[in-house]
Amino acid sequence: MDNVDRRIDQYQIVASSSLTDEHIEVLKQGDTFGLFDQYGDIHSLRTGSHGLYHEGTRFLSRFVLTLNGERPLLLSSTVKQDNVLLNVDLTNPDMTHVGQGEVARGTLYLSRARFLWQGHCFERLRVHNYSLHPVPVRLSVSVDADFADLFEVRGMTRERRGVLQEATLERSRLRFDYTGLDNVVRRTQIECSPPPDSLSGYGLMFCYRLEPKAEREFHLTYSCQISDAPVVQVDYSRARAAAQTALTDQETPECCISTSNHFGYFGFLHFCSFCLSVRLHTCSLWFR
């Protein structure tokens, strides 16, 4: 028997799920980061950790995309090595439409490209019809924002919370406002371009008829706003270029050492190791 003290810590946070339960795609930029599944969706009710976070608060707790009422089939999902862009490739399952026959699997190709920049999450959706016939498309997105902090996400239960207002709807915008116990207003704003065909407090929907070999593109911007902080008013392309430029400016050139003398290279390494050993020895004497 071990003598480990198993008394429950009063500050212990009970983990409701493991982060290794399924693959999670991660994006981070500044004080903003996002945890998504391989489809690019956010299922906080199922995993407990998915979401779009900004300065320690989850500004988007649900974001689920469906195609004609069905979840698309996953083809691939990758995050670029520089951790800037998430690319997801999807296609449709076998679908049946009343009065219009069946749409075979793989007829529609759906791509999602997403990145973070200055407290915003930018996403581009593209749908391409590879068939020789027009296909009705209903692209739906269900959303929600709980404004939970990181401790609540990991299982802590708070006695009191702030006030979450009813969603505010505009022609192309959906907004959630939350006033915390600290009297700070936090806001999640979702903006669509072009405007959706349907908008509610639970999500948005694009409905159209996609002609053979045609493609449609949509842009969604999810903004994390705190009080009167300035909002970045840029489109997907400009924000993408700015994010890439900032990343390039932050890169530090690597230090390279080269020599034409094979023995000189090993001699240099020996000299460095000698200097390091002398310095460590001197430091040990100094601390005694």
C-alpha positions as CSV (number, residue, x, y, z in Angstrom):
1,M,0.0,0.0,0.0
2,D,1.3,3.4,-0.9
3,N,1.0,6.4,1.4
4,V,-0.3,8.8,-1.2
5,D,-2.7,11.4,0.3
6,R,-6.0,10.9,-1.6
7,R,-7.9,13.7,0.1
8,I,-9.8,15.8,-2.4
9,D,-8.2,19.2,-2.9
10,Q,-10.7,22.0,-2.5
11,Y,-9.3,23.7,-5.6
12,Q,-9.4,20.5,-7.7
13,I,-11.0,20.8,-11.2
14,V,-12.7,17.6,-12.4
15,A,-11.9,16.8,-16.0
16,S,-15.0,15.7,-17.9
17,S,-13.2,14.5,-21.0
18,S,-9.7,13.7,-22.3
19,L,-8.1,15.9,-24.8
20,T,-6.8,12.7,-26.6
21,D,-10.3,11.3,-27.1
22,E,-10.2,12.5,-30.7
23,H,-7.9,14.5,-33.0
24,I,-8.1,18.2,-32.4
25,E,-7.0,20.9,-34.9
26,V,-5.4,23.9,-33.2
27,L,-4.9,27.5,-34.4
28,K,-3.3,30.2,-32.4
29,Q,-2.5,33.9,-33.0
30,G,-1.7,36.4,-30.2
31,D,-4.3,36.0,-27.4
32,T,-6.7,34.1,-29.6
33,F,-6.8,30.3,-30.2
34,G,-9.2,27.8,-31.6
35,L,-9.8,24.1,-30.9
36,F,-11.7,22.4,-33.8
37,D,-12.4,18.8,-34.8
38,Q,-11.1,17.5,-38.1
39,Y,-14.2,18.8,-40.0
40,G,-13.5,22.3,-38.7
41,D,-16.5,22.2,-36.4
42,I,-17.0,23.1,-32.8
43,H,-18.8,20.5,-30.6
44,S,-18.4,21.8,-27.1
45,L,-21.3,19.8,-25.8
46,R,-19.6,16.6,-26.8
47,T,-15.9,17.1,-26.1
48,G,-16.1,20.0,-23.6
49,S,-13.0,21.7,-25.0
50,H,-13.7,22.8,-28.5
51,G,-14.2,26.5,-29.1
52,L,-12.9,29.8,-30.2
53,Y,-11.1,31.5,-27.3
54,H,-9.9,35.0,-26.7
55,E,-8.1,36.3,-23.6
56,G,-9.1,33.2,-21.6
57,T,-12.8,33.3,-22.6
58,R,-14.7,31.0,-25.0
59,F,-16.4,33.3,-27.5
60,L,-17.7,30.6,-29.7
61,S,-18.9,27.3,-28.2
62,R,-20.7,25.7,-31.1
63,F,-20.2,25.9,-34.8
64,V,-21.5,23.0,-36.9
65,L,-21.7,23.0,-40.7
66,T,-24.2,20.8,-42.6
67,L,-24.7,20.3,-46.3
68,N,-28.4,19.7,-47.3
69,G,-29.1,18.6,-43.7
70,E,-26.3,16.1,-43.6
71,R,-22.8,16.2,-42.2
72,P,-20.3,16.2,-45.1
73,L,-17.8,13.4,-45.6
74,L,-14.2,14.2,-44.6
75,L,-11.5,14.0,-47.3
76,S,-8.6,15.6,-45.5
77,S,-7.8,18.1,-42.7
78,T,-4.4,19.8,-42.3
79,V,-2.9,22.7,-40.4
80,K,0.0,24.4,-42.2
81,Q,3.3,23.9,-40.6
82,D,3.5,27.6,-39.6
83,N,0.2,27.1,-37.6
84,V,-1.5,29.9,-39.6
85,L,-4.1,28.2,-41.8
86,L,-6.5,25.3,-41.3
87,N,-7.6,23.6,-44.6
88,V,-10.5,21.1,-44.6
89,D,-11.7,19.2,-47.7
90,L,-15.2,17.7,-47.6
91,T,-17.7,16.1,-50.0
92,N,-21.3,15.2,-49.9
93,P,-22.7,11.8,-48.8
94,D,-25.4,10.1,-50.9
95,M,-28.4,12.4,-50.8
96,T,-32.0,12.1,-51.9
97,H,-34.2,15.2,-52.7
98,V,-37.9,14.9,-53.0
99,G,-38.9,15.3,-56.7
100,Q,-35.3,15.7,-57.8
101,G,-33.8,12.2,-57.5
102,E,-30.5,11.3,-55.9
103,V,-27.3,13.2,-55.6
104,A,-24.4,10.7,-55.7
105,R,-21.6,10.8,-53.1
106,G,-18.7,13.0,-54.3
107,T,-20.9,15.2,-56.5
108,L,-20.2,18.3,-54.4
109,Y,-16.8,19.4,-53.2
110,L,-16.6,21.7,-50.1
111,S,-13.5,23.3,-48.9
112,R,-12.9,25.3,-45.7
113,A,-10.0,27.6,-45.2
114,R,-9.7,29.3,-41.7
115,F,-7.1,31.4,-39.9
116,L,-6.9,33.8,-36.9
117,W,-5.9,37.4,-36.9
118,Q,-6.1,40.1,-34.2
119,G,-9.0,38.6,-32.3
120,H,-10.9,37.5,-35.4
121,C,-11.4,34.2,-37.1
122,F,-11.7,34.4,-40.9
123,E,-13.2,31.5,-42.9
124,R,-13.7,30.9,-46.6
125,L,-16.2,28.3,-47.8
126,R,-16.2,27.1,-51.4
127,V,-18.7,24.7,-52.9
128,H,-18.1,23.2,-56.4
129,N,-20.5,21.1,-58.4
130,Y,-18.7,18.4,-60.4
131,S,-21.8,16.8,-61.9
132,L,-23.4,17.6,-65.3
133,H,-26.7,18.6,-63.6
134,P,-27.7,21.5,-61.3
135,V,-27.8,20.5,-57.7
136,P,-29.9,22.3,-54.9
137,V,-27.5,23.3,-52.1
138,R,-28.5,24.2,-48.5
139,L,-25.5,25.2,-46.5
140,S,-26.4,25.5,-42.8
141,V,-24.3,26.7,-39.8
142,S,-25.6,26.3,-36.2
143,V,-23.8,28.5,-33.7
144,D,-23.7,29.4,-30.0
145,A,-21.6,31.3,-27.5
146,D,-21.4,30.5,-23.8
147,F,-18.6,32.8,-22.8
148,A,-17.2,30.3,-20.4
149,D,-13.7,30.9,-19.0
150,L,-10.9,28.3,-19.1
151,F,-11.6,27.0,-15.6
152,E,-15.3,26.4,-16.4
153,V,-14.4,24.6,-19.6
154,R,-12.2,22.2,-17.6
155,G,-15.0,21.4,-15.2
156,M,-15.3,24.1,-12.5
157,T,-18.8,25.1,-11.5
158,R,-19.3,28.8,-10.6
159,E,-22.0,29.9,-8.2
160,R,-22.8,33.0,-10.2
161,R,-22.3,34.0,-13.9
162,G,-22.9,37.1,-15.9
163,V,-25.9,37.9,-18.1
164,L,-26.1,36.6,-21.7
165,Q,-28.4,38.7,-23.8
166,E,-30.6,37.4,-26.6
167,A,-28.9,37.2,-30.0
168,T,-29.1,40.4,-32.1
169,L,-29.9,39.9,-35.7
170,E,-29.1,42.1,-38.7
171,R,-29.1,41.5,-42.4
172,S,-25.7,39.9,-42.5
173,R,-24.7,39.8,-38.8
174,L,-25.4,37.6,-35.8
175,R,-24.3,39.0,-32.4
176,F,-24.1,37.5,-28.9
177,D,-23.5,39.9,-26.0
178,Y,-22.4,38.9,-22.5
179,T,-21.9,41.1,-19.5
180,G,-19.7,39.4,-16.9
181,L,-19.6,39.8,-13.2
182,D,-16.7,42.2,-13.7
183,N,-19.1,44.5,-15.7
184,V,-17.0,43.9,-18.9
185,V,-19.1,43.4,-22.0
186,R,-17.9,40.6,-24.2
187,R,-19.3,40.2,-27.7
188,T,-19.2,37.5,-30.4
189,Q,-20.1,38.8,-33.8
190,I,-20.6,36.6,-36.9
191,E,-20.6,38.4,-40.2
192,C,-21.5,36.8,-43.6
193,S,-20.6,37.8,-47.1
194,P,-22.8,37.5,-49.1
195,P,-25.7,37.9,-46.6
196,P,-27.3,34.5,-45.8
197,D,-30.8,33.6,-47.0
198,S,-31.9,32.8,-43.5
199,L,-30.6,34.1,-40.1
200,S,-31.8,33.3,-36.6
201,G,-30.4,33.2,-33.1
202,Y,-29.3,29.7,-33.6
203,G,-27.5,30.0,-36.9
204,L,-27.6,30.9,-40.6
205,M,-28.4,29.3,-43.9
206,F,-27.4,29.7,-47.6
207,C,-29.9,28.2,-50.1
208,Y,-29.2,28.3,-53.9
209,R,-29.1,26.2,-57.0
210,L,-25.6,25.3,-58.1
211,E,-25.2,24.9,-61.9
212,P,-23.1,22.1,-63.5
213,K,-19.3,22.7,-63.0
214,A,-20.1,25.9,-61.1
215,E,-18.6,27.2,-57.8
216,R,-19.9,29.4,-55.1
217,E,-17.8,31.1,-52.4
218,F,-18.8,32.5,-49.0
219,H,-16.8,34.4,-46.3
220,L,-17.6,34.2,-42.6
221,T,-15.9,36.4,-39.9
222,Y,-16.2,35.6,-36.2
223,S,-15.1,38.6,-34.1
224,C,-14.1,38.4,-30.4
225,Q,-14.8,41.8,-28.9
226,I,-14.1,43.1,-25.4
227,S,-15.8,46.4,-24.3
228,D,-14.9,49.1,-26.8
229,A,-11.8,47.4,-28.3
230,P,-11.4,48.4,-32.0
231,V,-12.7,46.0,-34.5
232,V,-10.6,45.0,-37.6
233,Q,-12.6,46.0,-40.7
234,V,-10.8,43.9,-43.3
235,D,-11.9,41.2,-45.7
236,Y,-10.6,37.6,-45.9
237,S,-7.9,38.3,-48.5
238,R,-6.4,41.4,-46.8
239,A,-6.4,39.8,-43.4
240,R,-4.8,36.6,-44.8
241,A,-2.0,38.7,-46.4
242,A,-1.5,40.7,-43.1
243,A,-1.3,37.5,-41.1
244,Q,1.3,36.0,-43.4
245,T,3.3,39.2,-43.5
246,A,3.4,39.4,-39.7
247,L,4.5,35.8,-39.5
248,T,7.3,36.4,-42.0
249,D,8.5,39.4,-40.0
250,Q,8.7,37.4,-36.8
251,E,10.8,34.6,-38.3
252,T,14.4,34.7,-37.0
253,P,17.1,33.7,-39.5
254,E,19.0,30.6,-38.5
255,C,22.6,30.7,-37.6
256,C,24.7,28.5,-39.9
257,I,28.4,27.5,-39.5
258,S,30.2,26.0,-42.5
259,T,33.8,25.1,-43.2
260,S,35.7,23.4,-46.0
261,N,37.9,21.6,-43.5
262,H,36.3,18.4,-42.2
263,F,38.6,18.3,-39.2
264,G,38.1,22.0,-38.6
265,Y,34.4,21.4,-38.0
266,F,35.0,18.8,-35.3
267,G,37.7,21.0,-33.8
268,F,35.3,23.8,-33.6
269,L,32.8,21.6,-31.8
270,H,35.5,20.4,-29.4
271,F,36.4,24.1,-28.7
272,C,32.8,24.9,-27.9
273,S,32.4,22.0,-25.6
274,F,35.6,23.0,-23.8
275,C,34.4,26.6,-23.3
276,L,31.1,25.3,-22.0
277,S,32.8,22.9,-19.5
278,V,35.1,25.7,-18.2
279,R,32.1,28.1,-17.8
280,L,30.1,25.5,-15.9
281,H,33.0,24.7,-13.6
282,T,33.5,28.5,-13.0
283,C,29.9,28.9,-12.1
284,S,30.0,25.9,-9.7
285,L,32.9,27.5,-7.9
286,W,31.2,30.8,-7.7
287,F,28.0,29.4,-6.2
288,R,29.9,27.4,-3.5
